[in-house]
Amino acid sequence: MAGGIRERQGDDLSENHEINVTPFIDVMLVLLIIFMVAAPLATVDINVDLPASTATPAPRPDKPLYVTVKQDLSVSIGNDTVAREGIAGALDTFTSGDKDQRVFLRADRAVDYGQLMDVMNLLRKAGYLKIALVGLEAMPGAPADPVAQTPGAGPTPPLAAPAP
């Protein structure tokens, strides 16, 4: 009841046990309008059909095989520097001819992308198709500059899936 006629005269007011829901409804309608306007802004403009992946992260081997391309474009397998022409033979020596062994490829930041692809093609030509790219994990809040890396920090597991 919105209003009532007082029968009694006096200073005592009776308690009102009714809840006024009109302000609550007004607030809900304003929130509804805000969400209706903001929802289209939160969607992605480019429609992409992304494939699903059921791959689990590969466990890190006990003795990983690293192929490193240094800043001067020299190639090292493990700790030994190898000529580009001798990569296939050196890999066969390190892996005992096991072509299914995963090769972790890492390169200096200054190495040109084309040079990295040349080494990757040499690995594929040698029969090593399980190639993983290695990078350093950035710590939250840490600068991405390689000079500011933690000393002694080793490479992390591969950032990219192995080449097909």
Steps between C-alpha positions, in 0.01 A plus 500: 500500500650830389332722747268472787276714711600524858231426742711586801642832576831503680873493466531122473540381142430144410776294342475440127577136413482541121806501272513763231623307193476786250863622552622139477323452167641831371855395587452161332371663182798737487741205545318309226543793260869532590562131431303514176717787377831357627452139381558569127814697586651200682477262205777429251461668162688234303334163467757221511428130517775384736589131505477308824814344643511195719879499523649474843832669575789271418712396795847644496759235412781418742765599247350747251677556169544873440590647163600864550539774241729765649508870422792451258283237317718209611311182589564292811366158587511460874821686593690423177513742208424329169522617138163526327600234251578257783177539693350173374805292595540667837132445583529134405799472733322672790176304460657167393290516183167541686307732265194500731684686774371854559746777411470825697588792272597829660641817351638831612257791484719673239485204257299570186184295455622378162821364655297314764282350226813391310620304804151357547499386136841336550358309798199388299720398206711291741179313596435662838135603479432545872628854541396717793573872536637610836452835671534649844198541723440859604430544868198716586609860545851431371630692198510309173856619430746209467764697694274498806463120501573306811856365494511124465143480372479215255269466207141409556312223327403576140266790432380363170378165389747280315521551127291250306 
